[in-house]
Amino acid sequence: PTGANSVAAMLAVTTSLTSLRLGDNLLEDEGVTSICEAMQSNKETKLTVLDVSENQVGPKGGKSVAAMLAITTSLTLVDLSNNMLCGMYWDDVYEEWTGTYTAEGIKAIADALGVNTSLTSLDVSGVRYKPHNLKGSGTVFGEALKSNNSIKELKMQYCQLDVEDGKGLAAGLAVSASLTSCNVLKNNLDIAAAKSLVEAVNDKSISLCGIKSDQTKANFRGWGLKSPDAILLVSDLSKAGVSASLTSCNVLFNKMDVATAKSLVEAVEGKRISLAGIQPDETKADFSNKGLKPADAILLASDLSKADVSTSLTSLDVSGVRYKPHNLKGSGTVFGEALKS
């Protein structure tokens, strides 16, 4: 926090700085508050990018960011990921949530988004081993989206969003005039909540998995994706406005069943999209001893059946070993069908 005061003093007077990235420091609430107050005082600021990710920012710091967002017109991107905006953080040692939950900070940020006219990208996400507990934020951000006309990208993956969050966010997505991406993978949504989000963007080119329209490769291998996540991914893969440039979407080694894998295969039918990460110039693919499951076999079979995906492939190894056999029961049939084409 002490170093942040020096940065704040500079921000209060500079008129040339356009990007400030302070991620992965120890700014905490005090430091972030100093920086936000300095920005508010500088009417000539040209800052467009502010990154204060992974800085132990809590509800108090979140409210300071909100106060700044409500009046600052230069910022286009704000990164608040991997913080503790609702007062809780994941303790890796004890594997439990620590702290006291309050929605004051995240609600203030959502309210500010509702009146901000410059921001195009906001990141409040967590990461796989450090999820963000923003339960309840889906509803408040859903309300903000109804009145905001500038935001294009909202990142909310790994945020512990629940069923009600999904429904609240869907209401905002349905009427958003500017959003192109709202990443909500790896939350606590159920099938119904995931479907409500998909229905909300049914006639819109809005990605629910963070895929960009000019993106050629997406890697979700080993993310632990479940059926609700797959429903969101199917929506992205089915939209030309979202996945038109995509040639590879690796979804191997996730927590999906056979039916879910088949839904992904159907979504890319007739498209040059690999679901197992196989590249057109690849001659050998070795998946031996990797713990493949029946769902993975279906994804691999999809790649094999596409001439424009596996055109160069001459060798594929999906074997197990004596003391570590693969459970690929049923894969003979799907591979047999793939070999026909």
C-alpha positions, 0 to 999 in steps of 0.5 A: 500500500505504501508504494501505491501512494507514490503511484497515486501522486503521479496519477493525480497529475499525469495527462499522458499515461494511457495504461497502468498494470499493477497486477500481482502486487499487495495493493490491498484496499488502501492502495487501490483506494489511493489510486482510484481517488487520484484518478477521480481528482485528475480531470485530464487523465487519459488512462484507458487500461487499469489492471489491479488483478490479484492484489487482495482487494476486498469490498472496501477497495471494490467500492473505491473502484466503483466510485471512480468508474461512476465518473471516469470517462477514459477507462475502457478496460479494468481488470479486478480478477483474482481478488476478494471483492466479496470479502472471501478468499480460497485457502489452498492449505485448508481447502476452505473459504475464509473471510466474511461475505458481503456483496457491498463491493461487487454491487457498487461495481455493478451499479457503477457499470450501469452508469459508466459510458466508456468501459468495454471490458471488465474482468472480475473472474477467478482462476482454477486454483483460486476461485472468486466467491462472487455469489449473488453478483450475477443478478446485480450485473444482470441489472447493470447490463440492462442500462449499459451500452458500452460494455463488450466483454465481461469475464465471470468464470470461476466466480461461484455463481449459482442458479439464481445468478444465472437467471439474473444474468440471463435477464441482462444478456437478453437485452444487452445492446453491446455485449459480445462476450460474457464468460461464465464457465466453471461456476455452480450453475445447473442445467436449467440455469445454463439453458436460460443463459443460452436462450437469452443469447439465442439470437445474439452473437454473444459468447458464453465461454470467452471465445472471440470472433477472430480466435482460431484456437481455444484450449479447455483441456482438463478444465474440469468442465461439466454438463452445464459448461458443455451447454454453454460451449455448444452455444458458442460452437453453434454460432457463426458470429462467435466461432467462425474463425475457430479451427481447434477447441480442445475439450479432452479430459473434462468431467463430461459423460458420453451424451455431453460429448455427443452434443459437442460433436453435433455442434461442430458437424460440418465445421473444420473444428477439432475437439481433441486438439489435432492439427491438420499438419499433425502426422502422429497423435499420442494419447496413450496412458493419459486416462482417456474415458469414453467421452474422450473417445467420442471427441477423438473420433469426431476429429478422425472423421473430418478429413480437413482436421486429420488429413495428415494423421497416420498414427493414433495411439490411445492405448493403456498399459498393463497396470494402468488400463484405459476405460474406453468401453464402447470406443471400438464402435465410434472409432470404427465409424470414424475410420469409414469416413 
